Amino acid sequence: MNADVVVYTTDYCPYCTRAKSLLDKRGIAYDEVDISADPAKRAWLVETTGKRTVPQVFIKGEPVGGSDELHALDRSGELAKKLGR
């Protein structure tokens, strides 16, 4: 993975689509990891974030939450700050 932003997703997830749309709109490159068929990766994600929901967004290795949290970071200007923009 090369991007500063990693989005963990599953198939048919409207919140995942919403999060990716925001990143696309802002021109922010991201790596997407689909955990739909990967129980080990999903278990790691739950262990790491304490959450079972997707998407889970990481910025520079730091878990920042899901779609709602990503949008809140964008509204507050913190998203750009975290990415050094």
N, CA, C and O atoms as a GROMACS GRO file, in nm:
protein
  340
    1MET      N    1   0.084  -0.118   0.000
    1MET     CA    2   0.000   0.000   0.000
    1MET      C    3   0.088   0.124   0.000
    1MET      O    4   0.183   0.135   0.077
    2ASN      N    5   0.054   0.215  -0.088
    2ASN     CA    6   0.139   0.332  -0.106
    2ASN      C    7   0.077   0.462  -0.060
    2ASN      O    8   0.149   0.559  -0.034
    3ALA      N    9  -0.053   0.467  -0.048
    3ALA     CA   10  -0.120   0.592  -0.015
    3ALA      C   11  -0.117   0.617   0.135
    3ALA      O   12  -0.104   0.524   0.215
    4ASP      N   13  -0.128   0.746   0.173
    4ASP     CA   14  -0.137   0.784   0.314
    4ASP      C   15  -0.270   0.743   0.374
    4ASP      O   16  -0.284   0.733   0.496
    5VAL      N   17  -0.370   0.719   0.288
    5VAL     CA   18  -0.504   0.684   0.335
    5VAL      C   19  -0.536   0.542   0.290
    5VAL      O   20  -0.518   0.506   0.174
    6VAL      N   21  -0.585   0.461   0.386
    6VAL     CA   22  -0.628   0.325   0.356
    6VAL      C   23  -0.772   0.313   0.403
    6VAL      O   24  -0.805   0.349   0.516
    7VAL      N   25  -0.858   0.262   0.315
    7VAL     CA   26  -1.000   0.244   0.347
    7VAL      C   27  -1.032   0.096   0.342
    7VAL      O   28  -1.021   0.033   0.237
    8TYR      N   29  -1.073   0.041   0.456
    8TYR     CA   30  -1.115  -0.099   0.464
    8TYR      C   31  -1.264  -0.103   0.438
    8TYR      O   32  -1.341  -0.032   0.502
    9THR      N   33  -1.305  -0.187   0.342
    9THR     CA   34  -1.443  -0.189   0.294
    9THR      C   35  -1.496  -0.332   0.283
    9THR      O   36  -1.422  -0.429   0.300
   10THR      N   37  -1.625  -0.340   0.254
   10THR     CA   38  -1.687  -0.466   0.214
   10THR      C   39  -1.774  -0.438   0.092
   10THR      O   40  -1.798  -0.323   0.056
   11ASP      N   41  -1.819  -0.546   0.028
   11ASP     CA   42  -1.909  -0.532  -0.087
   11ASP      C   43  -2.040  -0.469  -0.044
   11ASP      O   44  -2.083  -0.486   0.070
   12TYR      N   45  -2.102  -0.396  -0.133
   12TYR     CA   46  -2.236  -0.341  -0.112
   12TYR      C   47  -2.249  -0.260   0.017
   12TYR      O   48  -2.342  -0.280   0.094
   13CYS      N   49  -2.157  -0.170   0.038
   13CYS     CA   50  -2.154  -0.089   0.159
   13CYS      C   51  -2.174   0.058   0.121
   13CYS      O   52  -2.080   0.120   0.071
   14PRO      N   53  -2.294   0.114   0.145
   14PRO     CA   54  -2.317   0.253   0.106
   14PRO      C   55  -2.228   0.352   0.181
   14PRO      O   56  -2.192   0.457   0.126
   15TYR      N   57  -2.192   0.322   0.304
   15TYR     CA   58  -2.105   0.412   0.379
   15TYR      C   59  -1.963   0.409   0.323
   15TYR      O   60  -1.892   0.510   0.325
   16CYS      N   61  -1.922   0.293   0.273
   16CYS     CA   62  -1.791   0.282   0.208
   16CYS      C   63  -1.789   0.368   0.082
   16CYS      O   64  -1.693   0.440   0.057
   17THR      N   65  -1.895   0.360   0.004
   17THR     CA   66  -1.907   0.440  -0.117
   17THR      C   67  -1.903   0.588  -0.084
   17THR      O   68  -1.839   0.667  -0.154
   18ARG      N   69  -1.972   0.626   0.023
   18ARG     CA   70  -1.975   0.767   0.065
   18ARG      C   71  -1.835   0.817   0.105
   18ARG      O   72  -1.795   0.927   0.067
   19ALA      N   73  -1.762   0.736   0.180
   19ALA     CA   74  -1.627   0.774   0.222
   19ALA      C   75  -1.535   0.787   0.102
   19ALA      O   76  -1.459   0.884   0.091
   20LYS      N   77  -1.540   0.690   0.011
   20LYS     CA   78  -1.454   0.694  -0.107
   20LYS      C   79  -1.490   0.812  -0.197
   20LYS      O   80  -1.402   0.872  -0.259
   21SER      N   81  -1.619   0.845  -0.205
   21SER     CA   82  -1.661   0.960  -0.286
   21SER      C   83  -1.602   1.090  -0.233
   21SER      O   84  -1.559   1.175  -0.310
   22LEU      N   85  -1.599   1.105  -0.101
   22LEU     CA   86  -1.540   1.225  -0.042
   22LEU      C   87  -1.392   1.233  -0.075
   22LEU      O   88  -1.342   1.338  -0.116
   23LEU      N   89  -1.321   1.122  -0.059
   23LEU     CA   90  -1.178   1.123  -0.090
   23LEU      C   91  -1.155   1.153  -0.237
   23LEU      O   92  -1.064   1.230  -0.270
   24ASP      N   93  -1.236   1.094  -0.325
   24ASP     CA   94  -1.224   1.123  -0.468
   24ASP      C   95  -1.250   1.271  -0.496
   24ASP      O   96  -1.176   1.334  -0.572
   25LYS      N   97  -1.354   1.326  -0.434
   25LYS     CA   98  -1.390   1.466  -0.455
   25LYS      C   99  -1.277   1.560  -0.413
   25LYS      O  100  -1.255   1.664  -0.474
   26ARG      N  101  -1.206   1.521  -0.308
   26ARG     CA  102  -1.096   1.603  -0.256
   26ARG      C  103  -0.963   1.574  -0.326
   26ARG      O  104  -0.862   1.638  -0.298
   27GLY      N  105  -0.963   1.476  -0.418
   27GLY     CA  106  -0.840   1.441  -0.489
   27GLY      C  107  -0.739   1.371  -0.400
   27GLY      O  108  -0.619   1.382  -0.421
   28ILE      N  109  -0.788   1.298  -0.300
   28ILE     CA  110  -0.700   1.229  -0.206
   28ILE      C  111  -0.686   1.083  -0.250
   28ILE      O  112  -0.785   1.010  -0.258
   29ALA      N  113  -0.564   1.044  -0.279
   29ALA     CA  114  -0.537   0.906  -0.318
   29ALA      C  115  -0.555   0.816  -0.197
   29ALA      O  116  -0.523   0.854  -0.085
   30TYR      N  117  -0.606   0.695  -0.222
   30TYR     CA  118  -0.623   0.600  -0.112
   30TYR      C  119  -0.608   0.458  -0.165
   30TYR      O  120  -0.630   0.432  -0.284
   31ASP      N  121  -0.573   0.370  -0.076
   31ASP     CA  122  -0.573   0.228  -0.106
   31ASP      C  123  -0.698   0.170  -0.043
   31ASP      O  124  -0.734   0.204   0.070
   32GLU      N  125  -0.766   0.083  -0.118
   32GLU     CA  126  -0.887   0.018  -0.068
   32GLU      C  127  -0.855  -0.128  -0.040
   32GLU      O  128  -0.796  -0.197  -0.123
   33VAL      N  129  -0.895  -0.175   0.078
   33VAL     CA  130  -0.877  -0.314   0.115
   33VAL      C  131  -1.016  -0.372   0.141
   33VAL      O  132  -1.083  -0.337   0.238
   34ASP      N  133  -1.059  -0.461   0.052
   34ASP     CA  134  -1.189  -0.526   0.067
   34ASP      C  135  -1.173  -0.646   0.159
   34ASP      O  136  -1.100  -0.739   0.128
   35ILE      N  137  -1.242  -0.642   0.272
   35ILE     CA  138  -1.230  -0.749   0.371
   35ILE      C  139  -1.350  -0.845   0.367
   35ILE      O  140  -1.367  -0.927   0.457
   36SER      N  141  -1.431  -0.834   0.263
   36SER     CA  142  -1.552  -0.916   0.252
   36SER      C  143  -1.524  -1.066   0.269
   36SER      O  144  -1.598  -1.134   0.340
   37ALA      N  145  -1.422  -1.114   0.207
   37ALA     CA  146  -1.393  -1.258   0.208
   37ALA      C  147  -1.264  -1.289   0.282
   37ALA      O  148  -1.199  -1.390   0.255
   38ASP      N  149  -1.227  -1.202   0.377
   38ASP     CA  150  -1.101  -1.221   0.449
   38ASP      C  151  -1.124  -1.212   0.600
   38ASP      O  152  -1.104  -1.106   0.659
   39PRO      N  153  -1.168  -1.324   0.661
   39PRO     CA  154  -1.198  -1.321   0.804
   39PRO      C  155  -1.078  -1.282   0.892
   39PRO      O  156  -1.096  -1.220   0.996
   40ALA      N  157  -0.959  -1.318   0.851
   40ALA     CA  158  -0.840  -1.282   0.930
   40ALA      C  159  -0.818  -1.131   0.929
   40ALA      O  160  -0.787  -1.072   1.033
   41LYS      N  161  -0.834  -1.069   0.813
   41LYS     CA  162  -0.816  -0.924   0.802
   41LYS      C  163  -0.927  -0.852   0.880
   41LYS      O  164  -0.902  -0.751   0.945
   42ARG      N  165  -1.049  -0.904   0.874
   42ARG     CA  166  -1.160  -0.845   0.948
   42ARG      C  167  -1.134  -0.855   1.099
   42ARG      O  168  -1.157  -0.759   1.173
   43ALA      N  169  -1.084  -0.970   1.144
   43ALA     CA  170  -1.053  -0.988   1.286
   43ALA      C  171  -0.945  -0.890   1.329
   43ALA      O  172  -0.953  -0.831   1.437
   44TRP      N  173  -0.843  -0.871   1.244
   44TRP     CA  174  -0.737  -0.774   1.275
   44TRP      C  175  -0.797  -0.634   1.285
   44TRP      O  176  -0.761  -0.558   1.375
   45LEU      N  177  -0.886  -0.600   1.195
   45LEU     CA  178  -0.947  -0.467   1.194
   45LEU      C  179  -1.027  -0.443   1.322
   45LEU      O  180  -1.018  -0.336   1.382
   46VAL      N  181  -1.105  -0.541   1.364
   46VAL     CA  182  -1.183  -0.529   1.488
   46VAL      C  183  -1.089  -0.514   1.607
   46VAL      O  184  -1.113  -0.432   1.695
   47GLU      N  185  -0.984  -0.594   1.609
   47GLU     CA  186  -0.887  -0.587   1.718
   47GLU      C  187  -0.818  -0.451   1.723
   47GLU      O  188  -0.795  -0.395   1.830
   48THR      N  189  -0.785  -0.398   1.606
   48THR     CA  190  -0.712  -0.272   1.596
   48THR      C  191  -0.800  -0.151   1.628
   48THR      O  192  -0.756  -0.058   1.696
   49THR      N  193  -0.923  -0.152   1.578
   49THR     CA  194  -1.010  -0.034   1.592
   49THR      C  195  -1.114  -0.049   1.701
   49THR      O  196  -1.168   0.051   1.750
   50GLY      N  197  -1.144  -0.172   1.740
   50GLY     CA  198  -1.251  -0.195   1.837
   50GLY      C  199  -1.390  -0.185   1.775
   50GLY      O  200  -1.490  -0.183   1.846
   51LYS      N  201  -1.395  -0.177   1.642
   51LYS     CA  202  -1.523  -0.161   1.572
   51LYS      C  203  -1.541  -0.271   1.469
   51LYS      O  204  -1.445  -0.318   1.408
   52ARG      N  205  -1.667  -0.312   1.450
   52ARG     CA  206  -1.698  -0.416   1.352
   52ARG      C  207  -1.751  -0.356   1.221
   52ARG      O  208  -1.772  -0.427   1.123
   53THR      N  209  -1.773  -0.226   1.220
   53THR     CA  210  -1.836  -0.162   1.104
   53THR      C  211  -1.731  -0.121   1.001
   53THR      O  212  -1.614  -0.102   1.032
   54VAL      N  213  -1.778  -0.107   0.879
   54VAL     CA  214  -1.696  -0.053   0.770
   54VAL      C  215  -1.771   0.065   0.711
   54VAL      O  216  -1.893   0.072   0.722
   55PRO      N  217  -1.700   0.156   0.650
   55PRO     CA  218  -1.556   0.153   0.630
   55PRO      C  219  -1.482   0.186   0.760
   55PRO      O  220  -1.538   0.245   0.852
   56GLN      N  221  -1.357   0.148   0.762
   56GLN     CA  222  -1.264   0.196   0.862
   56GLN      C  223  -1.152   0.263   0.785
   56GLN      O  224  -1.091   0.204   0.696
   57VAL      N  225  -1.127   0.389   0.821
   57VAL     CA  226  -1.031   0.471   0.748
   57VAL      C  227  -0.908   0.492   0.835
   57VAL      O  228  -0.917   0.525   0.953
   58PHE      N  229  -0.792   0.473   0.774
   58PHE     CA  230  -0.665   0.498   0.841
   58PHE      C  231  -0.593   0.608   0.764
   58PHE      O  232  -0.589   0.606   0.642
   59ILE      N  233  -0.537   0.704   0.836
   59ILE     CA  234  -0.456   0.809   0.775
   59ILE      C  235  -0.317   0.799   0.836
   59ILE      O  236  -0.299   0.816   0.956
   60LYS      N  237  -0.221   0.772   0.751
   60LYS     CA  238  -0.081   0.753   0.792
   60LYS      C  239  -0.072   0.652   0.906
   60LYS      O  240   0.002   0.671   1.002
   61GLY      N  241  -0.148   0.543   0.892
   61GLY     CA  242  -0.144   0.435   0.989
   61GLY      C  243  -0.231   0.453   1.112
   61GLY      O  244  -0.243   0.361   1.193
   62GLU      N  245  -0.292   0.570   1.127
   62GLU     CA  246  -0.376   0.599   1.243
   62GLU      C  247  -0.523   0.577   1.208
   62GLU      O  248  -0.573   0.635   1.112
   63PRO      N  249  -0.594   0.493   1.286
   63PRO     CA  250  -0.737   0.476   1.260
   63PRO      C  251  -0.814   0.603   1.297
   63PRO      O  252  -0.799   0.654   1.408
   64VAL      N  253  -0.895   0.653   1.204
   64VAL     CA  254  -0.970   0.777   1.230
   64VAL      C  255  -1.120   0.753   1.235
   64VAL      O  256  -1.196   0.846   1.261
   65GLY      N  257  -1.165   0.630   1.209
   65GLY     CA  258  -1.308   0.600   1.217
   65GLY      C  259  -1.365   0.566   1.082
   65GLY      O  260  -1.294   0.524   0.990
   66GLY      N  261  -1.496   0.584   1.072
   66GLY     CA  262  -1.569   0.549   0.951
   66GLY      C  263  -1.604   0.670   0.867
   66GLY      O  264  -1.539   0.774   0.874
   67SER      N  265  -1.708   0.655   0.788
   67SER     CA  266  -1.751   0.759   0.696
   67SER      C  267  -1.790   0.887   0.769
   67SER      O  268  -1.749   0.996   0.729
   68ASP      N  269  -1.869   0.875   0.875
   68ASP     CA  270  -1.913   0.994   0.947
   68ASP      C  271  -1.795   1.071   1.005
   68ASP      O  272  -1.790   1.194   0.998
   69GLU      N  273  -1.700   0.998   1.062
   69GLU     CA  274  -1.582   1.063   1.120
   69GLU      C  275  -1.497   1.127   1.011
   69GLU      O  276  -1.442   1.235   1.031
   70LEU      N  277  -1.485   1.060   0.896
   70LEU     CA  278  -1.408   1.116   0.785
   70LEU      C  279  -1.471   1.247   0.737
   70LEU      O  280  -1.400   1.344   0.712
   71HIS      N  281  -1.603   1.249   0.724
   71HIS     CA  282  -1.673   1.371   0.682
   71HIS      C  283  -1.656   1.482   0.786
   71HIS      O  284  -1.641   1.599   0.751
   72ALA      N  285  -1.660   1.446   0.914
   72ALA     CA  286  -1.640   1.546   1.020
   72ALA      C  287  -1.499   1.604   1.014
   72ALA      O  288  -1.481   1.725   1.032
   73LEU      N  289  -1.399   1.519   0.989
   73LEU     CA  290  -1.262   1.568   0.973
   73LEU      C  291  -1.253   1.665   0.856
   73LEU      O  292  -1.184   1.767   0.864
   74ASP      N  293  -1.322   1.633   0.747
   74ASP     CA  294  -1.321   1.720   0.630
   74ASP      C  295  -1.384   1.855   0.662
   74ASP      O  296  -1.329   1.960   0.628
   75ARG      N  297  -1.500   1.852   0.727
   75ARG     CA  298  -1.570   1.978   0.760
   75ARG      C  299  -1.488   2.067   0.852
   75ARG      O  300  -1.491   2.189   0.840
   76SER      N  301  -1.414   2.006   0.943
   76SER     CA  302  -1.337   2.084   1.041
   76SER      C  303  -1.203   2.132   0.987
   76SER      O  304  -1.136   2.213   1.050
   77GLY      N  305  -1.163   2.081   0.871
   77GLY     CA  306  -1.032   2.116   0.816
   77GLY      C  307  -0.921   2.023   0.864
   77GLY      O  308  -0.807   2.035   0.819
   78GLU      N  309  -0.954   1.932   0.955
   78GLU     CA  310  -0.853   1.841   1.010
   78GLU      C  311  -0.804   1.738   0.909
   78GLU      O  312  -0.690   1.692   0.917
   79LEU      N  313  -0.890   1.701   0.814
   79LEU     CA  314  -0.848   1.603   0.713
   79LEU      C  315  -0.730   1.657   0.634
   79LEU      O  316  -0.628   1.589   0.618
   80ALA      N  317  -0.743   1.778   0.585
   80ALA     CA  318  -0.634   1.840   0.509
   80ALA      C  319  -0.509   1.854   0.596
   80ALA      O  320  -0.398   1.831   0.548
   81LYS      N  321  -0.528   1.891   0.721
   81LYS     CA  322  -0.415   1.909   0.811
   81LYS      C  323  -0.342   1.776   0.834
   81LYS      O  324  -0.219   1.772   0.831
   82LYS      N  325  -0.418   1.668   0.856
   82LYS     CA  326  -0.357   1.537   0.879
   82LYS      C  327  -0.276   1.491   0.758
   82LYS      O  328  -0.177   1.419   0.771
   83LEU      N  329  -0.318   1.535   0.640
   83LEU     CA  330  -0.250   1.496   0.517
   83LEU      C  331  -0.145   1.597   0.472
   83LEU      O  332  -0.084   1.580   0.367
   84GLY      N  333  -0.125   1.701   0.552
   84GLY     CA  334  -0.022   1.800   0.520
   84GLY      C  335  -0.056   1.884   0.399
   84GLY      O  336   0.033   1.922   0.323
   85ARG      N  337  -0.185   1.914   0.382
   85ARG     CA  338  -0.228   1.993   0.265
   85ARG      C  339  -0.261   2.135   0.306
   85ARG      O  340  -0.299   2.216   0.221
   0.00000   0.00000   0.00000
